Amino acid sequence: MVSGLRESKKRATREALSWEALRLAVERGIENVLVEDIATAAGVSPRTFNNYFSSKYEAIVWRELDRMVRIGDILRERPRDEPFWESIEHAVLAIYGNDDETTPPDKAWTEGVRELVSSPLLTAEYLKADAAMTRALAEAIAERLGTDVEQDMYPRVIAGAVGAACSTAQQQWMNADPLVPLGPLIRQALGYLKRGGEP
């Protein structure tokens, strides 16, 4: 019980640091944000920040990595007799939203996120996170299908495709004019995979 509480507290701290890193980078520009700023905004010391992340870039990108890990966790919990792609869709939409989202995002925020993710300063961190994201989801898919992620390419191929669908939907969301909710775009992108790539 104590161990579970400790882990929950650690996760809450990590989430707070990552969120503040993202928020400040969007508001000020990533070049104008220091680790000290992020730590102060999250109510912790810079030393605590360094216990969780090696840089502000890692803190920003962690949110996407965590989403894919959580998608994998949800997938593991889906009923075994549920059709595979239904389980995938449920797990992804549990994290990214669903068609009930009717309120479009804030324009200033969307523009800030678009500018941030296109920053060359984040390229290397995104590449590292993308590999980790694909691996995490592939392991969950392999468990779901009762196969070996090292020996069977299928889980890795599907994980890469799901990650690409989510990323493409997010890009569409950031560039949409007028603004639209993310959930329906995620559902649409996953629909292409479910139908074997046909529009």
PyRosetta script that sets phi, psi and omega in degrees:
from pyrosetta import init, pose_from_sequence

init()
pose = pose_from_sequence("MVSGLRESKKRATREALSWEALRLAVERGIENVLVEDIATAAGVSPRTFNNYFSSKYEAIVWRELDRMVRIGDILRERPRDEPFWESIEHAVLAIYGNDDETTPPDKAWTEGVRELVSSPLLTAEYLKADAAMTRALAEAIAERLGTDVEQDMYPRVIAGAVGAACSTAQQQWMNADPLVPLGPLIRQALGYLKRGGEP")
pose.set_psi(1, -46.5)
pose.set_omega(1, 178.9)
pose.set_phi(2, -63.1)
pose.set_psi(2, -41.7)
pose.set_omega(2, 179.7)
pose.set_phi(3, -62.2)
pose.set_psi(3, -42.4)
pose.set_omega(3, 179.1)
pose.set_phi(4, -63.6)
pose.set_psi(4, -39.1)
pose.set_omega(4, 178.7)
pose.set_phi(5, -65.7)
pose.set_psi(5, -40.7)
pose.set_omega(5, 178.9)
pose.set_phi(6, -63.0)
pose.set_psi(6, -43.2)
pose.set_omega(6, 179.9)
pose.set_phi(7, -65.8)
pose.set_psi(7, -37.9)
pose.set_omega(7, 178.0)
pose.set_phi(8, -64.0)
pose.set_psi(8, -40.1)
pose.set_omega(8, 179.0)
pose.set_phi(9, -66.4)
pose.set_psi(9, -40.2)
pose.set_omega(9, 178.0)
pose.set_phi(10, -62.9)
pose.set_psi(10, -42.3)
pose.set_omega(10, 180.0)
pose.set_phi(11, -64.5)
pose.set_psi(11, -41.9)
pose.set_omega(11, 179.5)
pose.set_phi(12, -61.9)
pose.set_psi(12, -39.5)
pose.set_omega(12, 178.2)
pose.set_phi(13, -65.7)
pose.set_psi(13, -44.4)
pose.set_omega(13, 179.4)
pose.set_phi(14, -61.4)
pose.set_psi(14, -43.1)
pose.set_omega(14, 179.4)
pose.set_phi(15, -63.7)
pose.set_psi(15, -42.4)
pose.set_omega(15, -179.2)
pose.set_phi(16, -63.9)
pose.set_psi(16, -43.6)
pose.set_omega(16, 179.2)
pose.set_phi(17, -64.1)
pose.set_psi(17, -43.1)
pose.set_omega(17, -179.7)
pose.set_phi(18, -65.1)
pose.set_psi(18, -42.8)
pose.set_omega(18, 179.6)
pose.set_phi(19, -63.3)
pose.set_psi(19, -45.3)
pose.set_omega(19, -179.1)
pose.set_phi(20, -65.8)
pose.set_psi(20, -35.7)
pose.set_omega(20, 176.6)
pose.set_phi(21, -62.1)
pose.set_psi(21, -44.7)
pose.set_omega(21, 179.0)
pose.set_phi(22, -65.6)
pose.set_psi(22, -48.4)
pose.set_omega(22, -177.6)
pose.set_phi(23, -59.0)
pose.set_psi(23, -48.2)
pose.set_omega(23, -178.5)
pose.set_phi(24, -66.1)
pose.set_psi(24, -38.5)
pose.set_omega(24, 179.7)
pose.set_phi(25, -65.6)
pose.set_psi(25, -37.9)
pose.set_omega(25, 178.0)
pose.set_phi(26, -68.6)
pose.set_psi(26, -41.3)
pose.set_omega(26, -176.1)
pose.set_phi(27, -74.5)
pose.set_psi(27, -38.4)
pose.set_omega(27, -171.9)
pose.set_phi(28, -108.5)
pose.set_psi(28, -19.2)
pose.set_omega(28, -168.6)
pose.set_phi(29, 96.2)
pose.set_psi(29, 135.2)
pose.set_omega(29, -172.0)
pose.set_phi(30, -61.1)
pose.set_psi(30, -30.4)
pose.set_omega(30, -179.1)
pose.set_phi(31, -67.3)
pose.set_psi(31, -21.6)
pose.set_omega(31, -174.5)
pose.set_phi(32, -101.1)
pose.set_psi(32, 16.0)
pose.set_omega(32, -179.4)
pose.set_phi(33, -116.8)
pose.set_psi(33, 128.8)
pose.set_omega(33, 177.7)
pose.set_phi(34, -105.9)
pose.set_psi(34, 157.8)
pose.set_omega(34, 175.6)
pose.set_phi(35, -55.4)
pose.set_psi(35, -39.9)
pose.set_omega(35, 179.5)
pose.set_phi(36, -60.1)
pose.set_psi(36, -37.3)
pose.set_omega(36, 178.9)
pose.set_phi(37, -64.3)
pose.set_psi(37, -43.9)
pose.set_omega(37, -178.7)
pose.set_phi(38, -64.6)
pose.set_psi(38, -45.8)
pose.set_omega(38, -179.3)
pose.set_phi(39, -60.8)
pose.set_psi(39, -45.0)
pose.set_omega(39, 179.6)
pose.set_phi(40, -61.5)
pose.set_psi(40, -44.0)
pose.set_omega(40, -179.5)
pose.set_phi(41, -63.6)
pose.set_psi(41, -32.1)
pose.set_omega(41, 179.8)
pose.set_phi(42, -87.9)
pose.set_psi(42, -5.3)
pose.set_omega(42, 177.7)
pose.set_phi(43, 78.3)
pose.set_psi(43, 28.5)
pose.set_omega(43, 178.3)
pose.set_phi(44, -131.0)
pose.set_psi(44, 177.0)
pose.set_omega(44, 179.3)
pose.set_phi(45, -89.4)
pose.set_psi(45, 158.6)
pose.set_omega(45, 174.5)
pose.set_phi(46, -57.7)
pose.set_psi(46, -32.5)
pose.set_omega(46, 177.7)
pose.set_phi(47, -62.9)
pose.set_psi(47, -41.3)
pose.set_omega(47, 176.9)
pose.set_phi(48, -62.8)
pose.set_psi(48, -42.4)
pose.set_omega(48, 176.7)
pose.set_phi(49, -54.0)
pose.set_psi(49, -47.0)
pose.set_omega(49, -177.1)
pose.set_phi(50, -67.6)
pose.set_psi(50, -17.6)
pose.set_omega(50, 174.6)
pose.set_phi(51, -74.7)
pose.set_psi(51, -19.5)
pose.set_omega(51, -176.5)
pose.set_phi(52, -108.1)
pose.set_psi(52, -37.2)
pose.set_omega(52, -176.1)
pose.set_phi(53, -135.9)
pose.set_psi(53, 147.8)
pose.set_omega(53, 179.8)
pose.set_phi(54, -86.6)
pose.set_psi(54, -15.4)
pose.set_omega(54, -179.4)
pose.set_phi(55, -162.5)
pose.set_psi(55, 166.7)
pose.set_omega(55, 176.4)
pose.set_phi(56, -66.1)
pose.set_psi(56, -29.8)
pose.set_omega(56, 179.5)
pose.set_phi(57, -66.2)
pose.set_psi(57, -44.2)
pose.set_omega(57, 177.8)
pose.set_phi(58, -62.7)
pose.set_psi(58, -39.2)
pose.set_omega(58, -179.8)
pose.set_phi(59, -63.3)
pose.set_psi(59, -41.0)
pose.set_omega(59, -179.7)
pose.set_phi(60, -65.1)
pose.set_psi(60, -46.6)
pose.set_omega(60, -174.0)
pose.set_phi(61, -75.2)
pose.set_psi(61, -22.9)
pose.set_omega(61, -177.2)
pose.set_phi(62, -53.6)
pose.set_psi(62, -32.9)
pose.set_omega(62, -176.9)
pose.set_phi(63, -59.4)
pose.set_psi(63, -40.9)
pose.set_omega(63, 179.4)
pose.set_phi(64, -70.2)
pose.set_psi(64, -41.1)
pose.set_omega(64, 177.4)
pose.set_phi(65, -60.7)
pose.set_psi(65, -44.1)
pose.set_omega(65, -179.0)
pose.set_phi(66, -63.2)
pose.set_psi(66, -37.5)
pose.set_omega(66, 178.4)
pose.set_phi(67, -59.4)
pose.set_psi(67, -44.4)
pose.set_omega(67, -177.6)
pose.set_phi(68, -69.8)
pose.set_psi(68, -35.0)
pose.set_omega(68, 175.8)
pose.set_phi(69, -62.9)
pose.set_psi(69, -42.7)
pose.set_omega(69, -179.9)
pose.set_phi(70, -68.5)
pose.set_psi(70, -34.5)
pose.set_omega(70, 174.6)
pose.set_phi(71, -60.1)
pose.set_psi(71, -43.5)
pose.set_omega(71, 177.5)
pose.set_phi(72, -61.6)
pose.set_psi(72, -41.1)
pose.set_omega(72, 179.3)
pose.set_phi(73, -63.3)
pose.set_psi(73, -42.0)
pose.set_omega(73, 179.3)
pose.set_phi(74, -66.3)
pose.set_psi(74, -40.0)
pose.set_omega(74, 179.1)
pose.set_phi(75, -58.8)
pose.set_psi(75, -40.7)
pose.set_omega(75, 179.7)
pose.set_phi(76, -62.2)
pose.set_psi(76, -26.9)
pose.set_omega(76, -176.0)
pose.set_phi(77, -90.2)
pose.set_psi(77, -8.3)
pose.set_omega(77, -178.9)
pose.set_phi(78, -69.4)
pose.set_psi(78, 150.7)
pose.set_omega(78, 179.3)
pose.set_phi(79, -56.7)
pose.set_psi(79, 137.9)
pose.set_omega(79, -176.7)
pose.set_phi(80, -65.9)
pose.set_psi(80, -25.3)
pose.set_omega(80, -178.9)
pose.set_phi(81, -90.1)
pose.set_psi(81, 1.0)
pose.set_omega(81, 177.3)
pose.set_phi(82, -75.3)
pose.set_psi(82, 136.5)
pose.set_omega(82, 177.5)
pose.set_phi(83, -52.8)
pose.set_psi(83, 140.1)
pose.set_omega(83, -172.5)
pose.set_phi(84, -53.6)
pose.set_psi(84, -50.2)
pose.set_omega(84, -175.2)
pose.set_phi(85, -70.5)
pose.set_psi(85, -27.0)
pose.set_omega(85, 173.5)
pose.set_phi(86, -65.8)
pose.set_psi(86, -39.8)
pose.set_omega(86, 178.2)
pose.set_phi(87, -64.7)
pose.set_psi(87, -42.6)
pose.set_omega(87, 178.1)
pose.set_phi(88, -60.1)
pose.set_psi(88, -49.5)
pose.set_omega(88, -178.0)
pose.set_phi(89, -61.2)
pose.set_psi(89, -44.2)
pose.set_omega(89, 179.4)
pose.set_phi(90, -60.1)
pose.set_psi(90, -45.7)
pose.set_omega(90, -177.3)
pose.set_phi(91, -64.1)
pose.set_psi(91, -43.3)
pose.set_omega(91, -179.1)
pose.set_phi(92, -67.0)
pose.set_psi(92, -46.3)
pose.set_omega(92, -177.7)
pose.set_phi(93, -70.3)
pose.set_psi(93, -22.7)
pose.set_omega(93, 175.2)
pose.set_phi(94, -63.9)
pose.set_psi(94, -26.7)
pose.set_omega(94, -179.3)
pose.set_phi(95, -97.4)
pose.set_psi(95, -43.4)
pose.set_omega(95, -173.0)
pose.set_phi(96, -94.0)
pose.set_psi(96, -6.2)
pose.set_omega(96, 178.5)
pose.set_phi(97, 112.2)
pose.set_psi(97, 179.9)
pose.set_omega(97, -178.5)
pose.set_phi(98, -144.4)
pose.set_psi(98, -177.7)
pose.set_omega(98, -174.6)
pose.set_phi(99, -68.5)
pose.set_psi(99, -9.4)
pose.set_omega(99, 178.7)
pose.set_phi(100, -76.6)
pose.set_psi(100, -10.8)
pose.set_omega(100, 178.6)
pose.set_phi(101, -72.3)
pose.set_psi(101, 114.2)
pose.set_omega(101, -178.2)
pose.set_phi(102, -114.2)
pose.set_psi(102, -11.8)
pose.set_omega(102, -178.2)
pose.set_phi(103, -89.9)
pose.set_psi(103, 116.8)
pose.set_omega(103, 179.2)
pose.set_phi(104, -67.8)
pose.set_psi(104, 156.5)
pose.set_omega(104, -178.3)
pose.set_phi(105, -70.5)
pose.set_psi(105, 165.3)
pose.set_omega(105, 176.9)
pose.set_phi(106, -70.4)
pose.set_psi(106, 131.3)
pose.set_omega(106, -174.3)
pose.set_phi(107, -63.3)
pose.set_psi(107, -44.5)
pose.set_omega(107, -179.1)
pose.set_phi(108, -62.5)
pose.set_psi(108, -40.5)
pose.set_omega(108, 179.3)
pose.set_phi(109, -65.0)
pose.set_psi(109, -45.9)
pose.set_omega(109, -178.9)
pose.set_phi(110, -60.3)
pose.set_psi(110, -43.7)
pose.set_omega(110, 179.2)
pose.set_phi(111, -64.6)
pose.set_psi(111, -38.2)
pose.set_omega(111, 178.7)
pose.set_phi(112, -66.1)
pose.set_psi(112, -41.6)
pose.set_omega(112, 177.8)
pose.set_phi(113, -64.3)
pose.set_psi(113, -42.4)
pose.set_omega(113, 179.7)
pose.set_phi(114, -59.6)
pose.set_psi(114, -43.6)
pose.set_omega(114, 178.7)
pose.set_phi(115, -66.1)
pose.set_psi(115, -39.2)
pose.set_omega(115, -178.1)
pose.set_phi(116, -65.4)
pose.set_psi(116, -49.5)
pose.set_omega(116, -174.6)
pose.set_phi(117, -68.6)
pose.set_psi(117, -17.9)
pose.set_omega(117, 177.6)
pose.set_phi(118, -88.3)
pose.set_psi(118, -0.8)
pose.set_omega(118, -178.7)
pose.set_phi(119, -69.1)
pose.set_psi(119, 128.4)
pose.set_omega(119, 177.1)
pose.set_phi(120, -59.5)
pose.set_psi(120, -21.8)
pose.set_omega(120, -179.7)
pose.set_phi(121, -65.3)
pose.set_psi(121, -22.3)
pose.set_omega(121, -177.9)
pose.set_phi(122, -100.6)
pose.set_psi(122, -4.7)
pose.set_omega(122, -173.3)
pose.set_phi(123, -56.3)
pose.set_psi(123, -52.0)
pose.set_omega(123, -177.1)
pose.set_phi(124, -62.7)
pose.set_psi(124, -39.8)
pose.set_omega(124, -179.2)
pose.set_phi(125, -67.5)
pose.set_psi(125, -38.3)
pose.set_omega(125, 177.7)
pose.set_phi(126, -65.4)
pose.set_psi(126, -38.0)
pose.set_omega(126, 178.4)
pose.set_phi(127, -63.6)
pose.set_psi(127, -42.9)
pose.set_omega(127, 176.9)
pose.set_phi(128, -63.1)
pose.set_psi(128, -44.7)
pose.set_omega(128, -178.6)
pose.set_phi(129, -65.9)
pose.set_psi(129, -38.1)
pose.set_omega(129, -178.7)
pose.set_phi(130, -61.4)
pose.set_psi(130, -42.5)
pose.set_omega(130, 178.3)
pose.set_phi(131, -63.6)
pose.set_psi(131, -42.2)
pose.set_omega(131, 179.7)
pose.set_phi(132, -68.0)
pose.set_psi(132, -37.7)
pose.set_omega(132, 179.2)
pose.set_phi(133, -63.7)
pose.set_psi(133, -46.7)
pose.set_omega(133, -179.9)
pose.set_phi(134, -62.0)
pose.set_psi(134, -42.0)
pose.set_omega(134, 179.9)
pose.set_phi(135, -63.2)
pose.set_psi(135, -45.4)
pose.set_omega(135, -178.1)
pose.set_phi(136, -61.5)
pose.set_psi(136, -45.0)
pose.set_omega(136, -179.3)
pose.set_phi(137, -71.2)
pose.set_psi(137, -37.6)
pose.set_omega(137, 178.8)
pose.set_phi(138, -61.1)
pose.set_psi(138, -39.3)
pose.set_omega(138, 178.6)
pose.set_phi(139, -63.9)
pose.set_psi(139, -40.4)
pose.set_omega(139, 178.7)
pose.set_phi(140, -66.7)
pose.set_psi(140, -40.8)
pose.set_omega(140, 178.9)
pose.set_phi(141, -64.5)
pose.set_psi(141, -42.0)
pose.set_omega(141, 178.9)
pose.set_phi(142, -61.5)
pose.set_psi(142, -42.1)
pose.set_omega(142, 177.5)
pose.set_phi(143, -62.4)
pose.set_psi(143, -43.2)
pose.set_omega(143, -179.5)
pose.set_phi(144, -60.4)
pose.set_psi(144, -39.5)
pose.set_omega(144, -175.9)
pose.set_phi(145, -92.1)
pose.set_psi(145, -5.3)
pose.set_omega(145, 179.9)
pose.set_phi(146, 69.0)
pose.set_psi(146, 37.7)
pose.set_omega(146, -179.2)
pose.set_phi(147, -124.5)
pose.set_psi(147, 178.5)
pose.set_omega(147, -176.5)
pose.set_phi(148, -105.0)
pose.set_psi(148, 119.6)
pose.set_omega(148, -176.7)
pose.set_phi(149, -64.0)
pose.set_psi(149, -23.3)
pose.set_omega(149, 179.4)
pose.set_phi(150, -82.4)
pose.set_psi(150, -32.8)
pose.set_omega(150, -175.0)
pose.set_phi(151, -95.6)
pose.set_psi(151, -26.7)
pose.set_omega(151, -175.1)
pose.set_phi(152, -108.8)
pose.set_psi(152, 123.1)
pose.set_omega(152, -179.4)
pose.set_phi(153, -72.9)
pose.set_psi(153, -25.5)
pose.set_omega(153, -171.1)
pose.set_phi(154, -53.4)
pose.set_psi(154, -49.9)
pose.set_omega(154, 179.8)
pose.set_phi(155, -58.2)
pose.set_psi(155, -37.5)
pose.set_omega(155, -179.8)
pose.set_phi(156, -71.5)
pose.set_psi(156, -38.0)
pose.set_omega(156, 177.8)
pose.set_phi(157, -64.5)
pose.set_psi(157, -46.5)
pose.set_omega(157, -179.1)
pose.set_phi(158, -66.4)
pose.set_psi(158, -40.7)
pose.set_omega(158, 178.3)
pose.set_phi(159, -60.8)
pose.set_psi(159, -43.1)
pose.set_omega(159, 178.0)
pose.set_phi(160, -63.2)
pose.set_psi(160, -39.9)
pose.set_omega(160, 179.8)
pose.set_phi(161, -67.3)
pose.set_psi(161, -42.1)
pose.set_omega(161, 178.7)
pose.set_phi(162, -64.6)
pose.set_psi(162, -43.0)
pose.set_omega(162, 177.4)
pose.set_phi(163, -60.9)
pose.set_psi(163, -41.3)
pose.set_omega(163, 178.7)
pose.set_phi(164, -65.9)
pose.set_psi(164, -38.3)
pose.set_omega(164, 178.5)
pose.set_phi(165, -63.1)
pose.set_psi(165, -43.8)
pose.set_omega(165, 179.2)
pose.set_phi(166, -64.5)
pose.set_psi(166, -43.3)
pose.set_omega(166, -179.5)
pose.set_phi(167, -64.4)
pose.set_psi(167, -42.8)
pose.set_omega(167, -179.9)
pose.set_phi(168, -65.1)
pose.set_psi(168, -40.6)
pose.set_omega(168, 178.0)
pose.set_phi(169, -63.8)
pose.set_psi(169, -39.0)
pose.set_omega(169, 178.4)
pose.set_phi(170, -64.9)
pose.set_psi(170, -40.3)
pose.set_omega(170, 177.6)
pose.set_phi(171, -63.6)
pose.set_psi(171, -41.5)
pose.set_omega(171, 177.5)
pose.set_phi(172, -61.9)
pose.set_psi(172, -41.2)
pose.set_omega(172, 179.2)
pose.set_phi(173, -61.8)
pose.set_psi(173, -42.9)
pose.set_omega(173, -178.1)
pose.set_phi(174, -68.6)
pose.set_psi(174, -29.3)
pose.set_omega(174, -175.2)
pose.set_phi(175, -100.6)
pose.set_psi(175, -1.9)
pose.set_omega(175, -176.0)
pose.set_phi(176, -65.8)
pose.set_psi(176, 138.5)
pose.set_omega(176, 175.9)
pose.set_phi(177, -144.1)
pose.set_psi(177, 107.1)
pose.set_omega(177, 7.9)
pose.set_phi(178, -74.0)
pose.set_psi(178, 167.1)
pose.set_omega(178, -179.1)
pose.set_phi(179, -64.2)
pose.set_psi(179, 145.7)
pose.set_omega(179, 179.7)
pose.set_phi(180, -135.3)
pose.set_psi(180, 158.8)
pose.set_omega(180, 174.6)
pose.set_phi(181, -70.4)
pose.set_psi(181, 156.3)
pose.set_omega(181, -177.5)
pose.set_phi(182, -77.6)
pose.set_psi(182, -37.4)
pose.set_omega(182, -173.8)
pose.set_phi(183, -50.5)
pose.set_psi(183, -51.8)
pose.set_omega(183, 180.0)
pose.set_phi(184, -61.1)
pose.set_psi(184, -32.9)
pose.set_omega(184, 178.7)
pose.set_phi(185, -68.9)
pose.set_psi(185, -39.0)
pose.set_omega(185, 176.3)
pose.set_phi(186, -62.0)
pose.set_psi(186, -45.3)
pose.set_omega(186, 179.9)
pose.set_phi(187, -61.4)
pose.set_psi(187, -42.0)
pose.set_omega(187, 179.4)
pose.set_phi(188, -63.1)
pose.set_psi(188, -44.7)
pose.set_omega(188, -179.4)
pose.set_phi(189, -63.9)
pose.set_psi(189, -42.3)
pose.set_omega(189, 177.4)
pose.set_phi(190, -65.3)
pose.set_psi(190, -31.5)
pose.set_omega(190, 179.0)
pose.set_phi(191, -60.6)
pose.set_psi(191, -35.7)
pose.set_omega(191, 177.7)
pose.set_phi(192, -62.6)
pose.set_psi(192, -39.8)
pose.set_omega(192, 179.6)
pose.set_phi(193, -68.5)
pose.set_psi(193, -42.4)
pose.set_omega(193, -179.5)
pose.set_phi(194, -60.9)
pose.set_psi(194, -34.6)
pose.set_omega(194, -177.8)
pose.set_phi(195, -90.0)
pose.set_psi(195, 10.9)
pose.set_omega(195, 178.3)
pose.set_phi(196, 77.5)
pose.set_psi(196, 25.5)
pose.set_omega(196, 175.8)
pose.set_phi(197, 92.3)
pose.set_psi(197, -2.7)
pose.set_omega(197, 179.9)
pose.set_phi(198, -81.4)
pose.set_psi(198, 139.5)
pose.set_omega(198, -179.6)
pose.set_phi(199, -70.2)
pose.dump_pdb("model.pdb")
